[in-house]
Amino acid sequence: MLNKKLLSATYVALMVIGLAACDKQGPAERAGEKLDNATERAGEKMDNAAEKAGDKMEAAGDKIKDKTD
């Protein structure tokens, strides 16, 4: 009975230690997070640039339409 309780307590302690270790980020996790953030910012900048280009093309189209009317 004592061995079973000791084994169970040891197992629980190892699980707690294992879960606590998961909270700490290593260098690879930090690098991956930085890469994810950089990729997201680049995507946002590309979206903004595409939107501005579309606005300029629409304005140019309006000018051409005005000149041909």
C-alpha positions in Angstrom: 0.0 0.0 0.0 2.8 2.4 0.9 4.7 1.6 -2.3 1.5 2.3 -4.4 1.1 5.7 -2.6 4.7 6.6 -3.0 4.6 5.6 -6.7 1.5 7.7 -7.2 3.0 10.7 -5.4 6.2 10.4 -7.5 4.2 10.3 -10.7 2.1 13.3 -9.8 5.3 15.3 -8.8 6.9 14.4 -12.2 3.8 15.5 -14.0 3.8 18.9 -12.2 7.4 19.4 -13.0 6.9 18.5 -16.6 4.0 20.9 -17.0 6.0 23.7 -15.3 8.8 23.2 -17.7 6.4 23.6 -20.7 5.8 27.3 -19.7 9.4 28.3 -20.4 10.2 29.2 -24.0 13.5 28.2 -25.4 15.5 30.1 -28.1 13.8 28.2 -30.9 10.3 29.1 -29.6 11.3 32.8 -29.2 12.8 32.8 -32.7 9.7 31.2 -34.1 7.5 33.7 -32.4 9.6 36.6 -33.8 9.3 35.1 -37.3 5.6 34.7 -37.0 5.3 38.4 -35.9 7.5 39.6 -38.7 5.6 37.6 -41.3 2.3 39.0 -40.0 3.6 42.6 -40.2 4.9 42.0 -43.7 1.5 40.6 -44.8 -0.2 43.7 -43.3 2.2 46.0 -45.2 1.6 44.2 -48.4 -2.2 44.5 -47.9 -1.9 48.2 -47.3 0.4 48.6 -50.4 -2.1 46.7 -52.6 -5.0 48.7 -51.3 -3.1 52.0 -52.0 -2.2 50.8 -55.5 -5.9 49.8 -56.1 -7.0 53.3 -55.0 -4.5 54.9 -57.4 -5.6 52.7 -60.3 -9.2 53.6 -59.6 -8.4 57.3 -59.5 -6.4 56.9 -62.8 -9.4 55.1 -64.4 -11.7 57.9 -63.3 -9.4 60.5 -64.8 -9.3 58.6 -68.1 -13.1 58.3 -68.1 -13.5 62.0 -67.4 -11.2 62.9 -70.3 -13.0 60.6 -72.8 -16.5 61.8 -72.0 
